[in-house]
C-alpha cells in the first residue's frame, strides 16, 4: 500500500514537471490576461475609453463618453456630490459639472491597463467665471460581459 502511494507521488511529481502539468497551472502572465481575453475585451479598449473621457471633458460633452458608463457608477465631484448613481443620474451630474466648469489641458499622467482594474489619473485646469484652479481626475473601469465600462469618476 505504501509503495503505491509513493509511486503515485513520484508520478504526480513527474507530471507536474512536464508541459502537461504546467498547462494545468497557468503562469502569472497567462492568468493576468486571461479574464479580459475570455470576455472578448480587445487590447487597447481601456485606453480608447480614457481618450474619449479626456476629449469629452475638454470639449464639455459628457455624451461623447457616456456610452461607456456602467449601469451604476461611483461619482465624486467637488462640493456635495459623492456616491453611487445610475448611468443616467451620472450623466446629468457630470453634464452639470461640465456646464459650470470649463476643463482645459486634461492630461492623464498615469494610465494602467491591467486586466483586473484599469484606471487613469491626471490633472487639468477648471475655470468658472473669473476663477480657475487645478483639479485631479481619476477614472476607473470594470469588466462587464464583453467590454470595459466606466465604474468610477472622481474629480477633486
C-alpha positions as CSV (number, residue, x, y, z in Angstrom):
1,X,0.0,0.0,0.0
2,X,2.8,2.4,0.9
3,X,4.6,1.6,-2.3
4,X,1.5,2.6,-4.3
5,X,1.2,5.9,-2.5
6,X,4.9,6.6,-3.1
7,X,4.6,5.6,-6.8
8,X,1.6,7.9,-7.1
9,X,3.5,10.8,-5.5
10,X,6.5,10.2,-7.8
11,X,4.2,10.0,-10.9
12,X,2.5,13.3,-9.8
13,X,5.9,15.0,-9.4
14,X,7.0,13.9,-12.9
15,X,3.6,15.0,-14.4
16,X,3.9,18.5,-12.8
17,X,7.4,18.9,-14.3
18,X,6.2,18.2,-17.9
19,X,4.4,20.5,-20.3
20,X,1.1,18.7,-19.5
21,X,1.5,19.6,-15.8
22,X,2.4,23.2,-16.5
23,X,-0.7,23.6,-18.6
24,X,-2.8,22.8,-15.6
25,X,-1.2,25.6,-13.7
26,X,-1.1,28.8,-15.8
27,X,1.8,31.1,-15.3
28,X,1.2,34.6,-13.8
29,X,1.3,36.4,-17.1
30,X,-1.2,34.0,-18.6
31,X,-3.6,34.5,-15.6
32,X,-3.3,38.3,-15.9
33,X,-4.5,38.4,-19.5
34,X,-6.9,35.5,-19.5
35,X,-10.1,37.1,-18.0
36,X,-10.1,40.0,-20.5
37,X,-9.5,37.7,-23.4
38,X,-12.2,35.3,-22.2
39,X,-14.6,38.2,-22.1
40,X,-13.7,39.3,-25.6
41,X,-12.2,42.6,-24.5
42,X,-9.7,43.8,-27.1
43,X,-6.3,45.1,-26.1
44,X,-6.3,48.8,-26.1
45,X,-10.0,49.1,-25.3
46,X,-9.3,50.7,-21.9
47,X,-7.0,53.3,-23.5
48,X,-9.7,54.2,-26.0
49,X,-12.2,54.9,-23.2
50,X,-9.7,57.0,-21.3
51,X,-9.1,59.0,-24.5
52,X,-12.9,59.6,-25.1
53,X,-13.2,60.8,-21.5
54,X,-10.3,63.2,-21.9
55,X,-11.7,64.6,-25.2
56,X,-15.3,64.8,-23.8
57,X,-14.3,66.6,-20.6
58,X,-12.2,69.2,-22.5
59,X,-15.0,69.7,-25.1
60,X,-17.7,69.8,-22.3
61,X,-19.5,66.9,-23.9
62,X,-20.4,64.1,-21.5
63,X,-22.4,62.4,-24.3
64,X,-19.1,61.6,-26.0
65,X,-18.1,59.2,-23.3
66,X,-21.4,58.3,-21.6
67,X,-21.8,55.3,-23.8
68,X,-19.0,53.7,-21.7
69,X,-20.9,54.1,-18.4
70,X,-21.7,51.0,-16.4
71,X,-25.2,50.6,-15.1
72,X,-24.0,52.1,-11.8
73,X,-21.1,54.4,-11.2
74,X,-19.4,56.0,-8.2
75,X,-19.2,59.7,-8.8
76,X,-17.3,62.2,-6.6
77,X,-17.3,65.9,-7.6
78,X,-16.2,68.9,-5.7
79,X,-18.9,70.0,-3.4
80,X,-21.5,67.7,-2.1
81,X,-21.7,65.1,-4.9
82,X,-20.3,61.7,-3.8
83,X,-22.0,58.4,-4.1
84,X,-23.3,55.6,-6.3
85,X,-25.5,56.7,-9.2
86,X,-27.3,55.1,-12.1
87,X,-25.8,55.8,-15.5
88,X,-28.5,58.4,-16.3
89,X,-28.0,60.2,-13.0
90,X,-24.3,60.2,-13.5
91,X,-24.8,61.7,-17.0
92,X,-26.7,64.7,-15.6
93,X,-24.3,65.2,-12.6
94,X,-21.3,65.3,-14.9
95,X,-23.1,67.3,-17.5
96,X,-24.0,70.0,-14.9
97,X,-20.4,70.0,-13.7
98,X,-19.0,70.5,-17.2
99,X,-21.5,73.3,-17.8
100,X,-20.3,75.0,-14.6
101,X,-16.6,74.5,-15.2
102,X,-14.6,74.6,-18.4
103,X,-11.9,71.9,-18.3
104,X,-8.7,72.6,-20.2
105,X,-5.4,70.8,-20.5
106,X,-6.6,67.5,-19.1
107,X,-3.7,65.1,-19.4
108,X,-3.7,61.6,-17.9
109,X,-0.2,61.2,-16.3
110,X,-0.9,57.6,-15.3
111,X,-2.8,55.0,-17.4
112,X,-2.9,51.5,-16.2
113,X,-4.5,49.0,-18.5
114,X,-4.3,46.0,-16.2
115,X,-6.7,43.1,-16.6
116,X,-8.5,43.4,-13.2
117,X,-8.8,47.2,-12.7
118,X,-7.8,49.6,-15.4
119,X,-7.6,53.3,-14.3
120,X,-6.3,56.6,-15.4
121,X,-5.4,59.7,-13.3
122,X,-4.2,63.1,-14.3
123,X,-4.7,66.8,-13.8
124,X,-6.4,69.7,-15.6
125,X,-7.4,73.3,-15.2
126,X,-11.0,74.1,-14.3
127,X,-12.3,77.5,-15.0
128,X,-15.6,79.0,-13.7
129,X,-16.5,82.6,-14.4
130,X,-13.5,84.6,-13.2
131,X,-11.8,81.8,-11.1
132,X,-9.7,78.9,-12.1
133,X,-7.9,76.1,-10.3
134,X,-6.1,72.8,-10.8
135,X,-8.2,69.6,-10.5
136,X,-7.3,66.0,-10.3
137,X,-9.3,63.4,-12.4
138,X,-9.5,59.7,-11.6
139,X,-11.3,57.2,-13.9
140,X,-11.6,53.5,-13.2
141,X,-13.1,50.8,-15.3
142,X,-14.6,47.4,-14.6
143,X,-15.4,44.4,-16.8
144,X,-19.0,44.0,-17.9
145,X,-19.7,40.9,-20.0
146,X,-17.6,41.6,-23.1
147,X,-16.3,45.2,-22.6
148,X,-14.8,47.7,-20.2
149,X,-17.2,50.2,-18.6
150,X,-16.6,53.2,-16.5
151,X,-17.2,52.3,-12.9
152,X,-15.8,55.4,-11.1
153,X,-15.2,59.1,-11.9
154,X,-13.6,61.3,-9.2
155,X,-12.8,65.0,-9.7
156,X,-11.2,66.8,-6.9
